[in-house]
Amino acid sequence: MVAILLAQSSGSGAPSGAFVSQLVMLAIIAVIFYVLLIMPARRRQKQHQAMIDALKAGDKVVTNGGLLGTVLGVEEGTVRLKLGTGVEVSVLRSHIAGKQGEESS
C-alpha cells in the first residue's frame, strides 16, 4: 500500500493541477463574497455615520425604536429630540436610524 502511494506522488514537489484549481476557485469565491457582501455593508455604514455626523437642530429623524422627533440639539454622544408638545428625550447618536423622508437603500 505504501509503495502505491509513493509511486503516485510526484517527486518534483510541485502542486498538482487539482490543488491549484481549487485554490483559484477559493480565491474567486472570496472576491465575489467581498464584492457582493462586504463592500455594500461598508458603504451603508459610512453613509449612516456621515448622516449622524451632519445632524443639526431642526432635522426630523427616526430612531431605531421607531420614535419620530425633531432634533433640538446635538451633543458629543447624544441627540436631544422633541417628540411632541412638552416631550423631550435624549437619544444616543448611534440609535438614530435616519432622517424622516429619506429613502433607505
C-alpha positions in Angstrom: 0.0 0.0 0.0 2.8 2.4 0.9 4.6 1.6 -2.3 1.5 2.5 -4.3 1.2 5.9 -2.5 4.9 6.6 -3.0 4.6 5.7 -6.7 1.6 8.1 -7.1 3.3 11.1 -5.5 5.4 13.1 -7.9 9.0 13.6 -6.6 9.2 17.2 -8.0 7.3 18.8 -5.1 5.1 20.8 -7.5 1.5 21.2 -6.6 -1.0 19.1 -8.6 -3.4 20.7 -11.0 -6.4 19.9 -8.9 -5.0 21.7 -5.9 -4.2 24.8 -7.9 -7.6 24.9 -9.5 -9.2 24.6 -6.0 -7.1 27.5 -4.8 -8.2 29.6 -7.8 -11.8 28.7 -7.2 -11.5 29.6 -3.5 -9.9 32.9 -4.4 -12.7 33.7 -6.8 -15.4 32.9 -4.2 -13.6 35.1 -1.7 -13.6 38.1 -4.2 -17.2 37.6 -5.0 -18.1 37.4 -1.3 -16.2 40.7 -0.7 -17.8 42.5 -3.7 -21.3 41.4 -3.0 -21.5 41.5 0.8 -18.7 43.4 2.5 -18.4 46.4 0.2 -22.1 47.4 0.2 -22.3 47.0 4.0 -19.2 49.2 4.5 -20.7 51.8 2.1 -24.0 51.9 4.0 -22.2 52.2 7.3 -20.2 55.1 6.1 -23.3 56.8 4.7 -25.1 56.3 8.1 -22.1 57.7 10.0 -22.0 60.7 7.7 -25.7 61.3 8.3 -25.3 61.1 12.1 -22.3 63.5 12.0 -24.3 66.0 9.9 -27.3 66.2 12.3 -28.3 69.7 13.3 -31.1 71.3 15.2 -34.4 71.3 13.2 -33.7 67.9 11.4 -36.6 65.5 11.6 -35.3 62.0 12.5 -36.5 58.4 13.2 -34.9 56.4 16.0 -34.2 52.7 15.9 -37.2 52.3 18.3 -39.5 53.9 15.8 -39.8 57.3 17.6 -40.3 60.3 15.3 -38.8 63.6 16.5 -37.2 66.9 15.8 -33.6 67.5 16.8 -33.3 70.2 19.4 -29.6 69.9 20.0 -26.6 67.7 19.3 -24.0 66.8 21.9 -21.0 64.6 21.9 -22.7 61.2 22.3 -26.4 62.1 22.4 -29.1 63.9 20.5 -31.8 65.9 22.2 -35.2 65.2 20.5 -38.5 66.8 20.7 -41.2 64.1 20.3 -44.3 66.2 21.0 -45.6 69.2 22.9 -43.6 69.2 26.1 -41.9 65.9 25.5 -38.1 65.9 25.1 -35.8 63.0 25.3 -32.1 62.3 24.9 -31.1 59.6 22.5 -27.7 58.1 21.7 -26.4 59.2 18.4 -25.9 55.5 17.4 -29.7 54.9 17.8 -30.7 57.4 15.1 -31.9 55.3 12.2 -32.2 58.1 9.7 -33.9 61.3 8.7 -37.6 61.4 8.0 -38.5 61.4 4.4 -35.2 60.0 3.2 -35.3 56.7 1.2 -33.2 54.0 2.8 -31.3 52.0 0.2 
